[in-house]
Amino acid sequence: MEATPLQLLWFILIGVLLVGYFVLDGFDLGVGILYPFLGKTEKEKALMRVSIGPVWDGNEVWLLTAGGALFAAFAPAYATSFSGFYLAIMLVLFALIVRAISIEFRHHDPAWAKLHDALFFVGSLVPALLFGVAVGNVIRGLPLDAYGNYTGGFFALLNPFSLLIGVVGLAQFILQGLVWLGVKAPTDSEVYARAKKLQTVFAPVVAALVVVASLATLFWAKLPMAGGLPLVLRWVGLALVLAGSVASLLFSKKGRDLAALIASSVNCVAMVIIFAASIYPNLIPATKGASITIASAGGSNTALLAMTIIACVGVPLVLLYHFVIYRAFRGRVTPEDLNY
């Protein structure tokens, strides 16, 4: 059974939503991971918090929308992934909750400042790592029963290949945080200097890790298609990651910080392309049992058409919201902003 055009469209649209989350919330999580290492003083910590303060909650909308779209368009895949990754998903949710609490209360609750700082770091690190681990497990394939239920346990998800993909994602999140701080931190600040220095380390690290992960995929992953367009897209994605990492490094050295952020964001786009091309035409490749494909899990054309019409109205509104917010808070953090 082949997928219908609307099913393929929603496969692509969910990928677009994941790209939006990876790019935008990527620098939020990256800043949180870097927080205890780049923020040495109270002023520097405030600078890092303020750099994401006006936008971090809006950026998480992309993840919620992607989950909702998966539920509506490919319900069997949603059921398998969310039940199979239940404990991991709960860890991510709790981490995001404590992260939100730490961001909102840190400025107003100085007596518990150290606790909030720790929660901000842990609440950023856990999702950044586990998102990649989840992606690695999907690429590798999951053991499923006749009903499409995951038959492994939580610790089976922590296999070497998936942990490698988790580290790749973590490194890219950190790079996103570094280039974002390059855009937002004052150029005469220590945070800016430290971020620029670490960019020269993490840009090549991301490229090297993606190459290693691509080689590991040949040995560990269940690739459903050996050739055709998916294979071409995997190579295109790998080339884009290498180009994005090199461009990010070169732009950073030239002081073109916004261009470095855009180049790093190309990495996020390329990684989602590699992920989608690696599992197509499946949504959940199976190492045991039947794989859940785009065609078998896709909703009816009537439901998908209704979703498409809603998306044509909703997505432009979300993009307009982001345009207004980022335009309103454009520019580098000023001393006056630290009292925000």
Salt bridges, closest charged atoms under 4 A:
GLU42 OE2 - ARG49 NH2 3.98
GLU42 OE1 - ARG106 NH2 2.99
GLU44 OE1 - ARG194 NH1 2.93
GLU60 OE2 - ARG99 NH1 3.08
ASP109 OD2 - HIS116 NE2 3.27
ASP117 OD2 - LYS45 NZ 3.38
ASP117 OD1 - ARG106 NE 2.64
ASP257 OD1 - LYS196 NZ 2.71
ASP257 OD2 - ARG332 NH2 2.93
